Amino acid sequence: MLGSIVEIVQDKWEWRSHVVRLSRFELLKRSRNSALSWAWLIIRPLVTIFCYWFALYVGFRHGQDMVEGMPPYILWLVSGVVPWFFMNEILHGGTDLMRSYSYLVTKVRFPLAAIPSIYVVTSFIIQLILQAGLAVVYFASGQALHIHLVQIPFLLVLMFAFWDLCALLFSLLSTANRGVANSIKALGTPIFWLSGVLFDVDGIAIPWLNRLLHLNPVTFFVTGFRQAIYYHTWIWEDRWVLVGFAAVFALLLVLTALAYRWLAREVPDVL
């Protein structure tokens, strides 16, 4: 298993320049396929955020902010929804990448471990653009630079690493069984509604349920960004959250290594 982990890391690192180059082509392809070109990559999430803001802030909250004296509700909403866009991309588009890039497996002999990274890097570039938009909202809300913002680069790197592994695991499993991709996509909606993207998980008064929800990696990242941007607190203040995420990350690493060890040789034959 350790050998598989080392091989995965080495392949991703050694082929990083090829991954970045192919990611650029993927980004261009996404923009060409839409009528609004590059603008659609930004307009679509903006429309989604506006719909959430109107329904929750205007409709349900009747214009009331989260807590009196805190930054406006739009900052709370955007700081959680923006990272969700990246994670949602992996859950929906990163589940069957071996088949999507089958020519890299059968003709180019591209390392299997690096193939899902093409899609992940493309989605991450869009995420960085949205993070820049989040910064605009942050300063437009009257917020000043704060020491807790240093957590954002760390969270971005950690989020990329975690979901890059997820994309590899999902792709390997879906190549062996087509039903895996459909199952993961179907779970996207319940994951969204149970992950605290649109509600405050820490506000749940049931201790065991609060702890259980924090084991969800989506909840970890959404809460982490809000702690850094909105609440100005540190993600390690609650040790349970870090320990729980570390356990989930370790489990993901083990499962990915095992899947890679068992399925890597079969993927070219299946494709």
Secondary structure, DSSP 8 states (H G I E B T S, - for coil): -HHHHHHHHHHHHHTHHHHHHHHHHHHHHHHHTSTTTTHHHHHHHHHHHHHHHIIIIIIISTT--SSTTS--HHHHHHHHHHHHHHHHHHHHHSSSHHHHTHHIIIII---GGGHHHHHHHHHHHHHHHHHHHHHHHHHHTT----GGGGHHHHHHHHHHHHHHHHHHHHHHHHHH-THHHHHHHHTHHHHHHTTTSSS-GGG---HHHHHHHHTSHHHHHHHHHHIIIII---GGGSHHHHHHHHHHHHHHHHHHHHHHHHHTTTHHHH-
